[in-house]
Each structure stands twice: as C-alpha cells, then as structure tokens.
C-alpha cells in the first residue's frame, strides 16, 4: 500500500481544489452572463427558450456542486496534519 507524506497530501488536495475551482468559476460566469442576458437584454424574451431555462437550472447547480467540492479540498489542504 502506498503511504504518502503530509506534504504530498497537502499538495494533492490543493491540486484537486484548483481542479474543481476552475470549472466552478466558469459555471459561475455562465450563470451571471445568462441572468444578464435574460434580464437586461433589449430582446430578452428571445433568450427565454427551453434550453435557456434548463441552463438556468443547470449552471447554478454545477457551480454550487463544484464550488463546494473545491472548498472541501482547499480546507483539507490547509488543515494541520494530526501528530
């Protein structure tokens, strides 16, 4: 069985946090952009289609899921190892 050091675990958890954080930022951007288009666009009703409504549910959901996972990994990476 592979035994890793505390420093290796710290770096791996930080890498996983970053890996989940980048797509979370992307889905957060898409969520804000979609809300901006629907609310402030001159022809906002054009954006209110079935696919847009599915995206209005999916983008924030993916953002929250990935952000929570990223936060968990970063918290784990910054945690002090047990003696």
N, CA, C and O atoms as a Maestro MAE file, in Angstrom:
{
 s_m_m2io_version
 :::
 2.0.0
}

f_m_ct {
 s_m_title
 :::
 protein
 m_atom[332] {
  # First column is atom index #
  i_m_mmod_type
  r_m_x_coord
  r_m_y_coord
  r_m_z_coord
  i_m_residue_number
  s_m_chain_name
  s_m_pdb_residue_name
  s_m_pdb_atom_name
  i_m_atomic_number
  :::
  1 25 0.844 -1.182 0.000 1 A "UNK " " N  " 7
  2 3 0.000 0.000 0.000 1 A "UNK " " CA " 6
  3 2 0.884 1.238 0.000 1 A "UNK " " C  " 6
  4 15 1.948 1.256 0.618 1 A "UNK " " O  " 8
  5 25 0.435 2.260 -0.693 2 A "UNK " " N  " 7
  6 3 1.212 3.483 -0.830 2 A "UNK " " CA " 6
  7 2 0.979 4.377 0.382 2 A "UNK " " C  " 6
  8 15 -0.160 4.704 0.717 2 A "UNK " " O  " 8
  9 25 2.055 4.763 1.026 3 A "UNK " " N  " 7
  10 3 1.971 5.698 2.141 3 A "UNK " " CA " 6
  11 2 2.530 7.035 1.682 3 A "UNK " " C  " 6
  12 15 3.675 7.111 1.238 3 A "UNK " " O  " 8
  13 25 1.741 8.074 1.785 4 A "UNK " " N  " 7
  14 3 2.196 9.389 1.367 4 A "UNK " " CA " 6
  15 2 2.442 10.265 2.588 4 A "UNK " " C  " 6
  16 15 1.895 10.037 3.667 4 A "UNK " " O  " 8
  17 25 3.268 11.255 2.384 5 A "UNK " " N  " 7
  18 3 3.589 12.168 3.478 5 A "UNK " " CA " 6
  19 2 2.509 13.233 3.593 5 A "UNK " " C  " 6
  20 15 1.661 13.376 2.712 5 A "UNK " " O  " 8
  21 25 2.553 13.966 4.676 6 A "UNK " " N  " 7
  22 3 1.575 15.025 4.895 6 A "UNK " " CA " 6
  23 2 1.728 16.131 3.847 6 A "UNK " " C  " 6
  24 15 0.739 16.717 3.408 6 A "UNK " " O  " 8
  25 25 2.967 16.409 3.452 7 A "UNK " " N  " 7
  26 3 3.196 17.445 2.447 7 A "UNK " " CA " 6
  27 2 2.645 17.024 1.083 7 A "UNK " " C  " 6
  28 15 2.075 17.844 0.364 7 A "UNK " " O  " 8
  29 25 2.812 15.766 0.731 8 A "UNK " " N  " 7
  30 3 2.269 15.260 -0.532 8 A "UNK " " CA " 6
  31 2 0.749 15.347 -0.525 8 A "UNK " " C  " 6
  32 15 0.144 15.766 -1.512 8 A "UNK " " O  " 8
  33 25 0.136 14.957 0.569 9 A "UNK " " N  " 7
  34 3 -1.322 15.057 0.676 9 A "UNK " " CA " 6
  35 2 -1.789 16.502 0.555 9 A "UNK " " C  " 6
  36 15 -2.799 16.784 -0.091 9 A "UNK " " O  " 8
  37 25 -1.054 17.409 1.176 10 A "UNK " " N  " 7
  38 3 -1.408 18.825 1.118 10 A "UNK " " CA " 6
  39 2 -1.402 19.320 -0.323 10 A "UNK " " C  " 6
  40 15 -2.332 20.004 -0.750 10 A "UNK " " O  " 8
  41 25 -0.364 18.980 -1.069 11 A "UNK " " N  " 7
  42 3 -0.275 19.418 -2.461 11 A "UNK " " CA " 6
  43 2 -1.332 18.750 -3.340 11 A "UNK " " C  " 6
  44 15 -1.887 19.385 -4.237 11 A "UNK " " O  " 8
  45 25 -1.606 17.485 -3.085 12 A "UNK " " N  " 7
  46 3 -2.632 16.800 -3.874 12 A "UNK " " CA " 6
  47 2 -4.023 17.369 -3.609 12 A "UNK " " C  " 6
  48 15 -4.808 17.540 -4.542 12 A "UNK " " O  " 8
  49 25 -4.333 17.660 -2.355 13 A "UNK " " N  " 7
  50 3 -5.628 18.261 -2.049 13 A "UNK " " CA " 6
  51 2 -5.733 19.657 -2.643 13 A "UNK " " C  " 6
  52 15 -6.799 20.040 -3.125 13 A "UNK " " O  " 8
  53 25 -4.646 20.428 -2.619 14 A "UNK " " N  " 7
  54 3 -4.666 21.760 -3.221 14 A "UNK " " CA " 6
  55 2 -4.852 21.666 -4.736 14 A "UNK " " C  " 6
  56 15 -5.566 22.477 -5.327 14 A "UNK " " O  " 8
  57 25 -4.214 20.680 -5.363 15 A "UNK " " N  " 7
  58 3 -4.370 20.487 -6.803 15 A "UNK " " CA " 6
  59 2 -5.814 20.100 -7.145 15 A "UNK " " C  " 6
  60 15 -6.372 20.589 -8.127 15 A "UNK " " O  " 8
  61 25 -6.408 19.235 -6.344 16 A "UNK " " N  " 7
  62 3 -7.805 18.861 -6.561 16 A "UNK " " CA " 6
  63 2 -8.732 20.065 -6.355 16 A "UNK " " C  " 6
  64 15 -9.701 20.239 -7.094 16 A "UNK " " O  " 8
  65 25 -8.433 20.885 -5.357 17 A "UNK " " N  " 7
  66 3 -9.228 22.093 -5.128 17 A "UNK " " CA " 6
  67 2 -9.163 23.038 -6.311 17 A "UNK " " C  " 6
  68 15 -10.172 23.627 -6.699 17 A "UNK " " O  " 8
  69 25 -7.994 23.182 -6.877 18 A "UNK " " N  " 7
  70 3 -7.835 24.027 -8.059 18 A "UNK " " CA " 6
  71 2 -8.545 23.410 -9.263 18 A "UNK " " C  " 6
  72 15 -9.158 24.117 -10.062 18 A "UNK " " O  " 8
  73 25 -8.458 22.095 -9.381 19 A "UNK " " N  " 7
  74 3 -9.091 21.397 -10.493 19 A "UNK " " CA " 6
  75 2 -10.611 21.544 -10.451 19 A "UNK " " C  " 6
  76 15 -11.249 21.648 -11.499 19 A "UNK " " O  " 8
  77 25 -11.187 21.553 -9.275 20 A "UNK " " N  " 7
  78 3 -12.625 21.766 -9.155 20 A "UNK " " CA " 6
  79 2 -12.982 23.253 -9.173 20 A "UNK " " C  " 6
  80 15 -14.103 23.613 -9.530 20 A "UNK " " O  " 8
  81 25 -12.053 24.108 -8.797 21 A "UNK " " N  " 7
  82 3 -12.331 25.538 -8.723 21 A "UNK " " CA " 6
  83 2 -12.428 26.215 -10.073 21 A "UNK " " C  " 6
  84 15 -13.234 27.129 -10.249 21 A "UNK " " O  " 8
  85 25 -11.618 25.783 -11.036 22 A "UNK " " N  " 7
  86 3 -11.636 26.416 -12.358 22 A "UNK " " CA " 6
  87 2 -12.982 26.211 -13.061 22 A "UNK " " C  " 6
  88 15 -13.557 27.187 -13.542 22 A "UNK " " O  " 8
  89 25 -13.509 24.982 -13.141 23 A "UNK " " N  " 7
  90 3 -14.840 24.848 -13.749 23 A "UNK " " CA " 6
  91 2 -15.936 25.536 -12.937 23 A "UNK " " C  " 6
  92 15 -16.928 25.994 -13.505 23 A "UNK " " O  " 8
  93 25 -15.770 25.614 -11.615 24 A "UNK " " N  " 7
  94 3 -16.764 26.317 -10.798 24 A "UNK " " CA " 6
  95 2 -16.802 27.790 -11.172 24 A "UNK " " C  " 6
  96 15 -17.881 28.373 -11.274 24 A "UNK " " O  " 8
  97 25 -15.638 28.401 -11.378 25 A "UNK " " N  " 7
  98 3 -15.590 29.802 -11.799 25 A "UNK " " CA " 6
  99 2 -16.233 29.972 -13.177 25 A "UNK " " C  " 6
  100 15 -16.924 30.960 -13.425 25 A "UNK " " O  " 8
  101 25 -16.006 29.016 -14.065 26 A "UNK " " N  " 7
  102 3 -16.592 29.076 -15.402 26 A "UNK " " CA " 6
  103 2 -18.119 29.000 -15.337 26 A "UNK " " C  " 6
  104 15 -18.803 29.783 -15.997 26 A "UNK " " O  " 8
  105 25 -18.655 28.071 -14.554 27 A "UNK " " N  " 7
  106 3 -20.110 27.959 -14.441 27 A "UNK " " CA " 6
  107 2 -20.700 29.163 -13.707 27 A "UNK " " C  " 6
  108 15 -21.832 29.556 -13.988 27 A "UNK " " O  " 8
  109 25 -19.960 29.748 -12.783 28 A "UNK " " N  " 7
  110 3 -20.414 30.979 -12.144 28 A "UNK " " CA " 6
  111 2 -20.511 32.113 -13.146 28 A "UNK " " C  " 6
  112 15 -21.469 32.886 -13.129 28 A "UNK " " O  " 8
  113 25 -19.508 32.215 -14.028 29 A "UNK " " N  " 7
  114 3 -19.532 33.228 -15.082 29 A "UNK " " CA " 6
  115 2 -20.718 33.003 -16.019 29 A "UNK " " C  " 6
  116 15 -21.414 33.954 -16.376 29 A "UNK " " O  " 8
  117 25 -20.951 31.753 -16.417 30 A "UNK " " N  " 7
  118 3 -22.074 31.467 -17.309 30 A "UNK " " CA " 6
  119 2 -23.413 31.793 -16.655 30 A "UNK " " C  " 6
  120 15 -24.333 32.259 -17.327 30 A "UNK " " O  " 8
  121 25 -23.525 31.555 -15.367 31 A "UNK " " N  " 7
  122 3 -24.759 31.878 -14.650 31 A "UNK " " CA " 6
  123 2 -25.017 33.376 -14.651 31 A "UNK " " C  " 6
  124 15 -26.124 33.826 -14.946 31 A "UNK " " O  " 8
  125 25 -23.986 34.145 -14.319 32 A "UNK " " N  " 7
  126 3 -24.133 35.606 -14.285 32 A "UNK " " CA " 6
  127 2 -24.430 36.144 -15.680 32 A "UNK " " C  " 6
  128 15 -25.252 37.047 -15.835 32 A "UNK " " O  " 8
  129 25 -23.772 35.598 -16.689 33 A "UNK " " N  " 7
  130 3 -23.986 36.050 -18.070 33 A "UNK " " CA " 6
  131 2 -25.409 35.734 -18.521 33 A "UNK " " C  " 6
  132 15 -26.046 36.558 -19.178 33 A "UNK " " O  " 8
  133 25 -25.909 34.559 -18.177 34 A "UNK " " N  " 7
  134 3 -27.266 34.186 -18.563 34 A "UNK " " CA " 6
  135 2 -28.291 35.088 -17.890 34 A "UNK " " C  " 6
  136 15 -29.246 35.521 -18.535 34 A "UNK " " O  " 8
  137 25 -28.112 35.373 -16.624 35 A "UNK " " N  " 7
  138 3 -29.034 36.274 -15.924 35 A "UNK " " CA " 6
  139 2 -28.972 37.661 -16.547 35 A "UNK " " C  " 6
  140 15 -30.005 38.306 -16.726 35 A "UNK " " O  " 8
  141 25 -27.775 38.125 -16.877 36 A "UNK " " N  " 7
  142 3 -27.628 39.437 -17.512 36 A "UNK " " CA " 6
  143 2 -28.360 39.479 -18.850 36 A "UNK " " C  " 6
  144 15 -29.055 40.451 -19.144 36 A "UNK " " O  " 8
  145 25 -28.210 38.429 -19.665 37 A "UNK " " N  " 7
  146 3 -28.874 38.415 -20.972 37 A "UNK " " CA " 6
  147 2 -30.387 38.412 -20.845 37 A "UNK " " C  " 6
  148 15 -31.075 39.131 -21.571 37 A "UNK " " O  " 8
  149 25 -30.906 37.614 -19.934 38 A "UNK " " N  " 7
  150 3 -32.355 37.490 -19.812 38 A "UNK " " CA " 6
  151 2 -32.971 38.751 -19.209 38 A "UNK " " C  " 6
  152 15 -34.057 39.163 -19.616 38 A "UNK " " O  " 8
  153 25 -32.296 39.362 -18.253 39 A "UNK " " N  " 7
  154 3 -32.877 40.494 -17.531 39 A "UNK " " CA " 6
  155 2 -32.662 41.816 -18.259 39 A "UNK " " C  " 6
  156 15 -33.584 42.629 -18.325 39 A "UNK " " O  " 8
  157 25 -31.486 42.051 -18.799 40 A "UNK " " N  " 7
  158 3 -31.172 43.386 -19.308 40 A "UNK " " CA " 6
  159 2 -31.167 43.498 -20.827 40 A "UNK " " C  " 6
  160 15 -31.086 44.608 -21.351 40 A "UNK " " O  " 8
  161 25 -31.250 42.399 -21.541 41 A "UNK " " N  " 7
  162 3 -31.184 42.479 -22.997 41 A "UNK " " CA " 6
  163 2 -32.423 43.171 -23.560 41 A "UNK " " C  " 6
  164 15 -33.518 43.087 -23.003 41 A "UNK " " O  " 8
  165 25 -32.216 43.849 -24.668 42 A "UNK " " N  " 7
  166 3 -33.309 44.559 -25.312 42 A "UNK " " CA " 6
  167 2 -34.409 43.596 -25.747 42 A "UNK " " C  " 6
  168 15 -35.598 43.877 -25.596 42 A "UNK " " O  " 8
  169 25 -33.986 42.454 -26.289 43 A "UNK " " N  " 7
  170 3 -34.945 41.429 -26.699 43 A "UNK " " CA " 6
  171 2 -34.766 40.208 -25.800 43 A "UNK " " C  " 6
  172 15 -34.434 39.123 -26.278 43 A "UNK " " O  " 8
  173 25 -34.982 40.385 -24.521 44 A "UNK " " N  " 7
  174 3 -34.766 39.340 -23.529 44 A "UNK " " CA " 6
  175 2 -35.662 38.137 -23.708 44 A "UNK " " C  " 6
  176 15 -35.292 37.024 -23.336 44 A "UNK " " O  " 8
  177 25 -36.858 38.350 -24.284 45 A "UNK " " N  " 7
  178 3 -37.757 37.212 -24.483 45 A "UNK " " CA " 6
  179 2 -37.207 36.223 -25.505 45 A "UNK " " C  " 6
  180 15 -37.622 35.065 -25.534 45 A "UNK " " O  " 8
  181 25 -36.275 36.672 -26.344 46 A "UNK " " N  " 7
  182 3 -35.658 35.763 -27.307 46 A "UNK " " CA " 6
  183 2 -34.811 34.705 -26.592 46 A "UNK " " C  " 6
  184 15 -34.653 33.589 -27.086 46 A "UNK " " O  " 8
  185 25 -34.267 35.070 -25.425 47 A "UNK " " N  " 7
  186 3 -33.416 34.151 -24.680 47 A "UNK " " CA " 6
  187 2 -34.203 33.217 -23.774 47 A "UNK " " C  " 6
  188 15 -33.624 32.303 -23.186 47 A "UNK " " O  " 8
  189 25 -35.503 33.426 -23.648 48 A "UNK " " N  " 7
  190 3 -36.311 32.600 -22.757 48 A "UNK " " CA " 6
  191 2 -36.874 31.390 -23.503 48 A "UNK " " C  " 6
  192 15 -38.079 31.283 -23.731 48 A "UNK " " O  " 8
  193 25 -35.977 30.491 -23.874 49 A "UNK " " N  " 7
  194 3 -36.391 29.263 -24.553 49 A "UNK " " CA " 6
  195 2 -36.240 28.095 -23.585 49 A "UNK " " C  " 6
  196 15 -35.803 28.274 -22.448 49 A "UNK " " O  " 8
  197 25 -36.603 26.906 -24.042 50 A "UNK " " N  " 7
  198 3 -36.493 25.728 -23.182 50 A "UNK " " CA " 6
  199 2 -35.066 25.430 -22.787 50 A "UNK " " C  " 6
  200 15 -34.787 25.090 -21.637 50 A "UNK " " O  " 8
  201 25 -34.154 25.559 -23.748 51 A "UNK " " N  " 7
  202 3 -32.743 25.279 -23.444 51 A "UNK " " CA " 6
  203 2 -32.178 26.300 -22.455 51 A "UNK " " C  " 6
  204 15 -31.359 25.958 -21.602 51 A "UNK " " O  " 8
  205 25 -32.611 27.527 -22.573 52 A "UNK " " N  " 7
  206 3 -32.133 28.552 -21.648 52 A "UNK " " CA " 6
  207 2 -32.653 28.304 -20.241 52 A "UNK " " C  " 6
  208 15 -31.940 28.523 -19.261 52 A "UNK " " O  " 8
  209 25 -33.875 27.854 -20.142 53 A "UNK " " N  " 7
  210 3 -34.419 27.567 -18.820 53 A "UNK " " CA " 6
  211 2 -33.731 26.357 -18.191 53 A "UNK " " C  " 6
  212 15 -33.524 26.324 -16.978 53 A "UNK " " O  " 8
  213 25 -33.375 25.363 -19.007 54 A "UNK " " N  " 7
  214 3 -32.593 24.243 -18.478 54 A "UNK " " CA " 6
  215 2 -31.212 24.710 -18.033 54 A "UNK " " C  " 6
  216 15 -30.703 24.257 -17.008 54 A "UNK " " O  " 8
  217 25 -30.608 25.608 -18.791 55 A "UNK " " N  " 7
  218 3 -29.303 26.155 -18.415 55 A "UNK " " CA " 6
  219 2 -29.420 26.991 -17.144 55 A "UNK " " C  " 6
  220 15 -28.492 27.023 -16.335 55 A "UNK " " O  " 8
  221 25 -30.555 27.666 -16.964 56 A "UNK " " N  " 7
  222 3 -30.754 28.476 -15.763 56 A "UNK " " CA " 6
  223 2 -30.812 27.617 -14.509 56 A "UNK " " C  " 6
  224 15 -30.562 28.105 -13.408 56 A "UNK " " O  " 8
  225 25 -31.138 26.354 -14.670 57 A "UNK " " N  " 7
  226 3 -31.128 25.427 -13.542 57 A "UNK " " CA " 6
  227 2 -29.789 24.710 -13.446 57 A "UNK " " C  " 6
  228 15 -29.260 24.518 -12.351 57 A "UNK " " O  " 8
  229 25 -29.248 24.318 -14.575 58 A "UNK " " N  " 7
  230 3 -28.020 23.522 -14.602 58 A "UNK " " CA " 6
  231 2 -26.765 24.284 -14.238 58 A "UNK " " C  " 6
  232 15 -25.930 23.772 -13.492 58 A "UNK " " O  " 8
  233 25 -26.610 25.508 -14.751 59 A "UNK " " N  " 7
  234 3 -25.383 26.266 -14.494 59 A "UNK " " CA " 6
  235 2 -25.192 26.578 -13.006 59 A "UNK " " C  " 6
  236 15 -24.108 26.331 -12.477 59 A "UNK " " O  " 8
  237 25 -26.205 27.112 -12.313 60 A "UNK " " N  " 7
  238 3 -26.007 27.351 -10.877 60 A "UNK " " CA " 6
  239 2 -25.823 26.060 -10.087 60 A "UNK " " C  " 6
  240 15 -25.081 26.025 -9.105 60 A "UNK " " O  " 8
  241 25 -26.501 25.002 -10.521 61 A "UNK " " N  " 7
  242 3 -26.338 23.718 -9.835 61 A "UNK " " CA " 6
  243 2 -24.923 23.195 -9.948 61 A "UNK " " C  " 6
  244 15 -24.341 22.756 -8.957 61 A "UNK " " O  " 8
  245 25 -24.366 23.236 -11.140 62 A "UNK " " N  " 7
  246 3 -22.983 22.793 -11.338 62 A "UNK " " CA " 6
  247 2 -22.013 23.712 -10.610 62 A "UNK " " C  " 6
  248 15 -21.020 23.253 -10.046 62 A "UNK " " O  " 8
  249 25 -22.302 25.021 -10.623 63 A "UNK " " N  " 7
  250 3 -21.450 25.961 -9.900 63 A "UNK " " CA " 6
  251 2 -21.404 25.618 -8.418 63 A "UNK " " C  " 6
  252 15 -20.326 25.561 -7.826 63 A "UNK " " O  " 8
  253 25 -22.556 25.393 -7.820 64 A "UNK " " N  " 7
  254 3 -22.603 25.083 -6.390 64 A "UNK " " CA " 6
  255 2 -21.923 23.759 -6.076 64 A "UNK " " C  " 6
  256 15 -21.178 23.658 -5.102 64 A "UNK " " O  " 8
  257 25 -22.174 22.756 -6.887 65 A "UNK " " N  " 7
  258 3 -21.571 21.443 -6.669 65 A "UNK " " CA " 6
  259 2 -20.040 21.514 -6.745 65 A "UNK " " C  " 6
  260 15 -19.347 21.000 -5.867 65 A "UNK " " O  " 8
  261 25 -19.526 22.147 -7.785 66 A "UNK " " N  " 7
  262 3 -18.077 22.244 -7.958 66 A "UNK " " CA " 6
  263 2 -17.443 23.170 -6.922 66 A "UNK " " C  " 6
  264 15 -16.335 22.906 -6.455 66 A "UNK " " O  " 8
  265 25 -18.135 24.252 -6.558 67 A "UNK " " N  " 7
  266 3 -17.590 25.171 -5.566 67 A "UNK " " CA " 6
  267 2 -17.501 24.517 -4.186 67 A "UNK " " C  " 6
  268 15 -16.532 24.727 -3.455 67 A "UNK " " O  " 8
  269 25 -18.503 23.733 -3.838 68 A "UNK " " N  " 7
  270 3 -18.472 23.036 -2.548 68 A "UNK " " CA " 6
  271 2 -17.347 22.003 -2.530 68 A "UNK " " C  " 6
  272 15 -16.643 21.871 -1.529 68 A "UNK " " O  " 8
  273 25 -17.176 21.276 -3.623 69 A "UNK " " N  " 7
  274 3 -16.090 20.299 -3.706 69 A "UNK " " CA " 6
  275 2 -14.728 20.990 -3.637 69 A "UNK " " C  " 6
  276 15 -13.820 20.513 -2.956 69 A "UNK " " O  " 8
  277 25 -14.591 22.100 -4.333 70 A "UNK " " N  " 7
  278 3 -13.332 22.843 -4.316 70 A "UNK " " CA " 6
  279 2 -13.024 23.361 -2.910 70 A "UNK " " C  " 6
  280 15 -11.892 23.271 -2.436 70 A "UNK " " O  " 8
  281 25 -14.034 23.896 -2.263 71 A "UNK " " N  " 7
  282 3 -13.838 24.412 -0.903 71 A "UNK " " CA " 6
  283 2 -13.428 23.294 0.051 71 A "UNK " " C  " 6
  284 15 -12.562 23.488 0.905 71 A "UNK " " O  " 8
  285 25 -14.049 22.125 -0.093 72 A "UNK " " N  " 7
  286 3 -13.711 20.999 0.768 72 A "UNK " " CA " 6
  287 2 -12.254 20.599 0.577 72 A "UNK " " C  " 6
  288 15 -11.544 20.365 1.555 72 A "UNK " " O  " 8
  289 25 -11.805 20.518 -0.666 73 A "UNK " " N  " 7
  290 3 -10.416 20.146 -0.936 73 A "UNK " " CA " 6
  291 2 -9.444 21.198 -0.409 73 A "UNK " " C  " 6
  292 15 -8.405 20.848 0.150 73 A "UNK " " O  " 8
  293 25 -9.767 22.487 -0.579 74 A "UNK " " N  " 7
  294 3 -8.878 23.531 -0.063 74 A "UNK " " CA " 6
  295 2 -8.826 23.522 1.464 74 A "UNK " " C  " 6
  296 15 -7.761 23.713 2.052 74 A "UNK " " O  " 8
  297 25 -9.981 23.300 2.110 75 A "UNK " " N  " 7
  298 3 -9.982 23.200 3.573 75 A "UNK " " CA " 6
  299 2 -9.127 22.028 4.039 75 A "UNK " " C  " 6
  300 15 -8.390 22.129 5.020 75 A "UNK " " O  " 8
  301 25 -9.238 20.915 3.320 76 A "UNK " " N  " 7
  302 3 -8.455 19.732 3.662 76 A "UNK " " CA " 6
  303 2 -6.961 19.987 3.444 76 A "UNK " " C  " 6
  304 15 -6.128 19.498 4.207 76 A "UNK " " O  " 8
  305 25 -6.627 20.748 2.409 77 A "UNK " " N  " 7
  306 3 -5.220 21.045 2.129 77 A "UNK " " CA " 6
  307 2 -4.636 21.983 3.178 77 A "UNK " " C  " 6
  308 15 -3.448 21.889 3.487 77 A "UNK " " O  " 8
  309 25 -5.434 22.876 3.725 78 A "UNK " " N  " 7
  310 3 -4.928 23.824 4.711 78 A "UNK " " CA " 6
  311 2 -5.017 23.312 6.143 78 A "UNK " " C  " 6
  312 15 -4.553 23.975 7.070 78 A "UNK " " O  " 8
  313 25 -5.604 22.148 6.327 79 A "UNK " " N  " 7
  314 3 -5.740 21.560 7.648 79 A "UNK " " CA " 6
  315 2 -4.390 21.082 8.173 79 A "UNK " " C  " 6
  316 15 -3.555 20.594 7.412 79 A "UNK " " O  " 8
  317 25 -4.192 21.224 9.438 80 A "UNK " " N  " 7
  318 3 -2.960 20.720 10.053 80 A "UNK " " CA " 6
  319 2 -2.999 19.205 10.134 80 A "UNK " " C  " 6
  320 15 -4.023 18.632 10.506 80 A "UNK " " O  " 8
  321 25 -1.909 18.554 9.795 81 A "UNK " " N  " 7
  322 3 -1.905 17.090 9.913 81 A "UNK " " CA " 6
  323 2 -1.901 16.665 11.386 81 A "UNK " " C  " 6
  324 15 -1.339 17.341 12.248 81 A "UNK " " O  " 8
  325 25 -2.528 15.556 11.638 82 A "UNK " " N  " 7
  326 3 -2.532 15.027 13.005 82 A "UNK " " CA " 6
  327 2 -1.140 14.518 13.360 82 A "UNK " " C  " 6
  328 15 -0.442 13.951 12.519 82 A "UNK " " O  " 8
  329 25 -0.753 14.724 14.589 83 A "UNK " " N  " 7
  330 3 0.586 14.322 15.029 83 A "UNK " " CA " 6
  331 2 0.679 12.850 15.160 83 A "UNK " " C  " 6
  332 15 1.734 12.328 15.521 83 A "UNK " " O  " 8
  :::
 }
 m_bond[331] {
  # First column is bond index #
  i_m_from
  i_m_to
  i_m_order
  :::
  1 1 2 1
  2 2 3 1
  3 3 4 2
  4 3 5 1
  5 5 6 1
  6 6 7 1
  7 7 8 2
  8 7 9 1
  9 9 10 1
  10 10 11 1
  11 11 12 2
  12 11 13 1
  13 13 14 1
  14 14 15 1
  15 15 16 2
  16 15 17 1
  17 17 18 1
  18 18 19 1
  19 19 20 2
  20 19 21 1
  21 21 22 1
  22 22 23 1
  23 23 24 2
  24 23 25 1
  25 25 26 1
  26 26 27 1
  27 27 28 2
  28 27 29 1
  29 29 30 1
  30 30 31 1
  31 31 32 2
  32 31 33 1
  33 33 34 1
  34 34 35 1
  35 35 36 2
  36 35 37 1
  37 37 38 1
  38 38 39 1
  39 39 40 2
  40 39 41 1
  41 41 42 1
  42 42 43 1
  43 43 44 2
  44 43 45 1
  45 45 46 1
  46 46 47 1
  47 47 48 2
  48 47 49 1
  49 49 50 1
  50 50 51 1
  51 51 52 2
  52 51 53 1
  53 53 54 1
  54 54 55 1
  55 55 56 2
  56 55 57 1
  57 57 58 1
  58 58 59 1
  59 59 60 2
  60 59 61 1
  61 61 62 1
  62 62 63 1
  63 63 64 2
  64 63 65 1
  65 65 66 1
  66 66 67 1
  67 67 68 2
  68 67 69 1
  69 69 70 1
  70 70 71 1
  71 71 72 2
  72 71 73 1
  73 73 74 1
  74 74 75 1
  75 75 76 2
  76 75 77 1
  77 77 78 1
  78 78 79 1
  79 79 80 2
  80 79 81 1
  81 81 82 1
  82 82 83 1
  83 83 84 2
  84 83 85 1
  85 85 86 1
  86 86 87 1
  87 87 88 2
  88 87 89 1
  89 89 90 1
  90 90 91 1
  91 91 92 2
  92 91 93 1
  93 93 94 1
  94 94 95 1
  95 95 96 2
  96 95 97 1
  97 97 98 1
  98 98 99 1
  99 99 100 2
  100 99 101 1
  101 101 102 1
  102 102 103 1
  103 103 104 2
  104 103 105 1
  105 105 106 1
  106 106 107 1
  107 107 108 2
  108 107 109 1
  109 109 110 1
  110 110 111 1
  111 111 112 2
  112 111 113 1
  113 113 114 1
  114 114 115 1
  115 115 116 2
  116 115 117 1
  117 117 118 1
  118 118 119 1
  119 119 120 2
  120 119 121 1
  121 121 122 1
  122 122 123 1
  123 123 124 2
  124 123 125 1
  125 125 126 1
  126 126 127 1
  127 127 128 2
  128 127 129 1
  129 129 130 1
  130 130 131 1
  131 131 132 2
  132 131 133 1
  133 133 134 1
  134 134 135 1
  135 135 136 2
  136 135 137 1
  137 137 138 1
  138 138 139 1
  139 139 140 2
  140 139 141 1
  141 141 142 1
  142 142 143 1
  143 143 144 2
  144 143 145 1
  145 145 146 1
  146 146 147 1
  147 147 148 2
  148 147 149 1
  149 149 150 1
  150 150 151 1
  151 151 152 2
  152 151 153 1
  153 153 154 1
  154 154 155 1
  155 155 156 2
  156 155 157 1
  157 157 158 1
  158 158 159 1
  159 159 160 2
  160 159 161 1
  161 161 162 1
  162 162 163 1
  163 163 164 2
  164 163 165 1
  165 165 166 1
  166 166 167 1
  167 167 168 2
  168 167 169 1
  169 169 170 1
  170 170 171 1
  171 171 172 2
  172 171 173 1
  173 173 174 1
  174 174 175 1
  175 175 176 2
  176 175 177 1
  177 177 178 1
  178 178 179 1
  179 179 180 2
  180 179 181 1
  181 181 182 1
  182 182 183 1
  183 183 184 2
  184 183 185 1
  185 185 186 1
  186 186 187 1
  187 187 188 2
  188 187 189 1
  189 189 190 1
  190 190 191 1
  191 191 192 2
  192 191 193 1
  193 193 194 1
  194 194 195 1
  195 195 196 2
  196 195 197 1
  197 197 198 1
  198 198 199 1
  199 199 200 2
  200 199 201 1
  201 201 202 1
  202 202 203 1
  203 203 204 2
  204 203 205 1
  205 205 206 1
  206 206 207 1
  207 207 208 2
  208 207 209 1
  209 209 210 1
  210 210 211 1
  211 211 212 2
  212 211 213 1
  213 213 214 1
  214 214 215 1
  215 215 216 2
  216 215 217 1
  217 217 218 1
  218 218 219 1
  219 219 220 2
  220 219 221 1
  221 221 222 1
  222 222 223 1
  223 223 224 2
  224 223 225 1
  225 225 226 1
  226 226 227 1
  227 227 228 2
  228 227 229 1
  229 229 230 1
  230 230 231 1
  231 231 232 2
  232 231 233 1
  233 233 234 1
  234 234 235 1
  235 235 236 2
  236 235 237 1
  237 237 238 1
  238 238 239 1
  239 239 240 2
  240 239 241 1
  241 241 242 1
  242 242 243 1
  243 243 244 2
  244 243 245 1
  245 245 246 1
  246 246 247 1
  247 247 248 2
  248 247 249 1
  249 249 250 1
  250 250 251 1
  251 251 252 2
  252 251 253 1
  253 253 254 1
  254 254 255 1
  255 255 256 2
  256 255 257 1
  257 257 258 1
  258 258 259 1
  259 259 260 2
  260 259 261 1
  261 261 262 1
  262 262 263 1
  263 263 264 2
  264 263 265 1
  265 265 266 1
  266 266 267 1
  267 267 268 2
  268 267 269 1
  269 269 270 1
  270 270 271 1
  271 271 272 2
  272 271 273 1
  273 273 274 1
  274 274 275 1
  275 275 276 2
  276 275 277 1
  277 277 278 1
  278 278 279 1
  279 279 280 2
  280 279 281 1
  281 281 282 1
  282 282 283 1
  283 283 284 2
  284 283 285 1
  285 285 286 1
  286 286 287 1
  287 287 288 2
  288 287 289 1
  289 289 290 1
  290 290 291 1
  291 291 292 2
  292 291 293 1
  293 293 294 1
  294 294 295 1
  295 295 296 2
  296 295 297 1
  297 297 298 1
  298 298 299 1
  299 299 300 2
  300 299 301 1
  301 301 302 1
  302 302 303 1
  303 303 304 2
  304 303 305 1
  305 305 306 1
  306 306 307 1
  307 307 308 2
  308 307 309 1
  309 309 310 1
  310 310 311 1
  311 311 312 2
  312 311 313 1
  313 313 314 1
  314 314 315 1
  315 315 316 2
  316 315 317 1
  317 317 318 1
  318 318 319 1
  319 319 320 2
  320 319 321 1
  321 321 322 1
  322 322 323 1
  323 323 324 2
  324 323 325 1
  325 325 326 1
  326 326 327 1
  327 327 328 2
  328 327 329 1
  329 329 330 1
  330 330 331 1
  331 331 332 2
  :::
 }
}
